Amino acid sequence: MPIEGIPEININNRRYLGNKYRLLPFIRRVVDQNCADINVFADLFAGTGAVSSAFSDNCAIITNDILYSNYLSNLAWFGTEDYDEKTVADFINFYNDIAPTEENYMSENFSNTYFSTSDCRKIGFIRRHIEDSSAAGTINGRERAILVTSLLYGMDKIARTCGHYDAYRKGAKFEGSIELRFPRTSHNNNAANICFNRDINELAPEVEADIVYLDPPYNSRQYCDAYHLLENVARWEQPELQGVARKMDRTALKSDYCTRRAADAFSQLVGALNCRYILLSYNNMGTKGDDRSNARISDDEIMEALAARGRVAIFEENYRPFSAGKSNIEDNSERLFLCTVE
Ligand SMILES: C[S@@+](CC[C@H](N)C(=O)[O-])C[C@H]1O[C@@H](n2cnc3c(N)ncnc32)[C@H](O)[C@@H]1O
């Protein structure tokens, strides 16, 4: 039922590199057929949280992501603090009605790049208003997360990009103006759900779960580069920006999993996990693409790390990879490595 007549958004209504929404039936099937007594599901490279959403009706969910923007969205979808629908709806209606004319951080830095000047003014106004309302105690932490998520999904829908923020499409027409929708969140999340915003290798020893699902970046492409603008708006620290793509300093957000340190990081991570099953998504790009799209962890390295913890089975399903159109890679499949910890 739409709340107060506001159109809704679902967890998958955003573009995100490597998101597993289309693979949920496959992932569910592998877990249902091979894993017993799953009550706590940990999704420690959670991204959009899509995979957790397939388990959240029956399990307690633990999410984690190094990006604060993903943390806030995961808190909106899986958080345990209650929220007042009417309060959130009133904020969304107010935001959809305003047309601010004053300049702000967004309009000063992003006018006519990814968004028009008027949308930049609106995005900057909304983000500041959410933060001020949170500081004043008018909204609680979950309501803040829901409103920021609504803003990020709204931005993604109209951004003049091909889905990520490495560059904007100069000269392309702006697609309508920003409209906020109501995230289809739940009042009935499992009381034991927890959302983290940490580096996975630091967090891993502190997590206990029946199954840990791992979906690391596959290649050298850093998520903080691809989503710097959404991250900037989510964090709202208003840093100085650099270059044509208007990126903030992302040093603290870089992931080892996109570098030559990936295999070592993975092996250390797998060794530190407290769980009965480890489920890993990793495609079979290997060294078939260009250097940027080549997998950072080899199959041998994956098998060595997992086999040190238990029995490993591999499940495969055909899948079309993300490609900027330059590489023509066929015979691509998405694999799930399931380790039954012994
Ligand atoms: C392939 S995506 C996950 C996609 C997710 N399964 C989905 O369906 O949306 C990998 C995620 O890992 C996060 N990440 C990368 N390195 C990380 C690290 N060291 N610690 C925590 N999260 C990390 C990225 O920000 C990104 O969201």
The ligand as a Gaussian input file, in Angstrom:
#p B3LYP/6-31G(d) Opt

LIG

0 1
 C       30.241000      -6.816000      -5.417000
 S       29.746000      -5.527000      -4.324000
 C       28.492000      -6.303000      -3.370000
 C       27.159000      -6.291000      -4.069000
 C       26.023000      -6.808000      -3.199000
 N       26.102000      -8.233000      -2.991000
 C       24.688000      -6.439000      -3.816000
 O       23.932000      -7.352000      -4.208000
 O       24.386000      -5.240000      -3.919000
 C       31.085000      -5.414000      -3.198000
 C       30.867000      -4.462000      -2.021000
 O       31.946000      -4.604000      -1.101000
 C       32.242000      -3.350000      -0.534000
 N       33.648000      -3.443000      -0.048000
 C       34.773000      -3.466000      -0.784000
 N       35.851000      -3.639000       0.001000
 C       35.402000      -3.748000       1.269000
 C       36.044000      -3.948000       2.527000
 N       37.367000      -4.069000       2.617000
 N       35.272000      -4.013000       3.637000
 C       33.919000      -3.873000       3.551000
 N       33.254000      -3.699000       2.380000
 C       33.983000      -3.628000       1.256000
 C       32.024000      -2.352000      -1.662000
 O       31.746000      -1.057000      -1.169000
 C       30.827000      -2.983000      -2.398000
 O       29.613000      -2.427000      -1.970000

